[in-house]
Amino acid sequence: MPLERLGQRLRAHRVHRGWTIAEMAERLLCSSNTLRALESGKPGTSIGLLAHALWLLGEIDSLDGVAPAPAGLAARRRVRRSASQGAPGEIAEDERDF
């Protein structure tokens, strides 16, 4: 699972620096249990805490590689919606069958 692998990489960075769970949790201003959850890949852990951990480990720029924008958006071009599409975030009738 990707979140578990991410947690393992965070743990490897922490261990490489010689920090205990308690030391890193103190630096992140969170509990040791919350840090354990982050390192275990628990999906309920805050994205803000993940970003803070990446910053603390000097890896914040790695977030730029997460979910890269489609080519049209990456070129800073506008992507046009057809007139038949609803407003952004609106669920069409044919999408409601689940």
C-alpha positions, 0 to 999 in steps of 0.5 A: 500500500502506498501510504504504508511505503511512505510511512516506512520511508519517513521512518527510515529518514528518522532512524537515519538521523538517529531520532527516537519516536519521542524526539521526532514527535516533539519536533512535530508537536504531536504525540508519539502515537500520532507519529507511529500512525503516520509511520504505519501509513494510517490514512486518518493521519493529517496531511498537514502533519505529513507535510510538517514531517517532510519539511523537518526531514528536508524532503518537502520538495518531494511533495511536488511529485505527488499527483502531477497535473495533467499536461494541459494544466502543467503548461498553464493552459486553460482546460475548457469544459464542454457546455454539457458538463455541469459545474465543477464538483457537480455529480451528473445523473448518470454518475449517481448509480453506485 
